[in-house]
Amino acid sequence: MRYSNPKIFIPKAKNKKGVLKPTIAAGKYWYVKYSYRNPETGLMEMFRIKEGINRIETIKERTRAIKNLRTAVQNLLERGYSPFEYFPENVFIRYLETSNLYHKNINDITKRHIILFLNNLGKDKNKPVNPATRNTYRKIISSLFNQLVADDIINKNFVESIPKLVSKPKKNIPFRKKEMKTIKEYLLEHDPYLYLFIKFVMYGFLRPVEVCRIKIKDINIDRNTISVQSKTEDATANTVFLTKQLKDTITEMEIQKFNSEFHLFSSKLKPSIWVADDTVKRTYFGRRFAKVKKALSFDENYGIYSFRHTAAIDIFTTYKQQGLTDLEAKHKMLPITRHKSIDSLNKYLRDIGASLPKDYSDDYSLDF
């Protein structure tokens, strides 16, 4: 048995009649617990997951939330999740063991060994990792070797001389207005939940992963704002304006019926506690949209990001039609798209084909 089924732990305290009842008193923590067999020791180790449960202020809501949390943890385990496998350090240790390097002197580990490890990441499962993931592993191993240098165990950190891979994410193509109409009609009929998700990408200028991070408590209807957790270097403001379109969408979702600690979007097709990392959440909605693309014959150049790009082109075009200069339009867009500077916004608009020169056909003197 690799793991035990997750169980709910609810602390109890005696009421005035001396009967034990669930309590939400300070210091009394609710959690879901399960055990998983450590592949190195062969022993079962216990894990406790709270995921914000203890910030819920009523016993009724906390009970509902912790049941959802248990179900989510159970689903993760059944899908093959291991709390040990996904730590980069453990992946590196397994490489050392399979390469007969684990019991060697640290000075016997060469730069070539590290390069082979990085180059073969994921290949044992026929799923080579992307450049960003490879760079993360390189960074972690380099930190380890820096510590070994500081402790006078080795003389040099040769991992620093291993070049990083350039990560060039594929750019999604914006949609045409006619295509947007077709997609909307399809979503309303076949996947209205994905339609709601995409509206946040469009009208909030949010990245899909940022939408996945939104909790109900992040939405302030009175101030017309959404607090956003962003990890992108080019993003600045962590507060997004709640447009009329988004406000109407939130009203439609009836979020007042759910606990403020719930994620706005989840795999349950409603606000709920969602225990999964960002990649899993983003992929969940990406796969839903992949079905839409297949049904409507869109190729791999289109994705959920395409809606954000389409919205940016639409806003920029509208500002230009209102008589604003390029620079004025971009200054007005800066707090909307949350780019750090005009330069980064310029690059973004060029990449998606929004910032193009006026027709210069008549400026040629050549007749070829």
C-alpha positions, 0 to 999 in steps of 0.5 A: 500500500503506497498511501492511506485514504485521507481522513478529516481531523476536527478538534473538539471541545466540551460545551456547557453541558460537557458534551464534546463538539467541533470547535473553531477556537484559536489554536484548534486546527482542522486538517486533512491527513494521510500517510504516504510510503517514503520510497527511500525508507519504506516507512509510512510518513504522515502529511497534514493539509490545511489549505486555508480551512482554518480561516473559515469562521463558521463550523457549518462552512468549515465542515463543508470545506474540509469535506471538499478538501478531503475529496480533492486530496483523494482525487490527487492521490488516485491520479498518481500524486506523490508528495515525494516524487515532485521535489526536485531534490528527490529527482536528483537523488534518484538520478545519483542512485540509478547512475551509481553516484549516490555513494561516491565522494562529492568530488567525483561528481563532474560537470558532465554528470549534471549536464546529463541529468538536466538533459534527460529530465522527464525522458524516463517518462517520455515527457521531456521538460520545458526550458523553464523547468530545466532552469529551475533544476539547474538553479536548485542544484547550483544552490546546493553546490554553492553551499558545499563551496561555502562549507569548504567541501568542494573548491568550485561550483561548476554548475554556474558555468552550465548555460541556462536554456532560453525559454521562448513560450509559444505566442497565441494568435488573437481571434477575429471578431467572426471567430469570437462570435462562433466560439461564444455560441459554441461555449454557451451551448457546450461549455458555459463554465469555460465561457465564464472563465474566459470572460475573466481573461478577456475583461480583466486582462488576466492570465489563465493562471491568475484567474485560477488563483482568485478566491471569493475574498479577493473580490470587492464588489463595493470598490469594483476591484479584484486582488490578483496574485501575479508572479510575472515580472512584467506585471505591476498592479495586483489590483484589477478593475472590475468592469461591468462585464465582469461584475455581471458575470460575478452576479451570475455566479452567485458568489455570495452563497459560497465561503470567502476562502473558496476559489472562484473557479474549480474542477467542481464547476463552482466555487470550492476549495481546490487543492492543486498546483498552478500547473494542474489548474491551468492545464485543466482549463487548457484541456477544456479549451482544447476540445473547443479548438478541435470542434471548431478546427482551430490549430495549436497556435490558438489558446486561452491566451488568445482571448487576452490578446484579442481584448488588447487589440480591441481596446487599443483600436478603440482608443485610436478611433477615439482620436488618441495618439499611439503614446496616449493610447498606450499610457491609457492601457498601461494600468489595464494590462499591468505592464511595468513600462511603455517599452514592455507594453510596446513589445507586447502590442507588437507581438500580438499585431496590435501596433502596426504602422499606417498604410505606406503603400504610396510611399514607395518610388519603386515599381518592381 
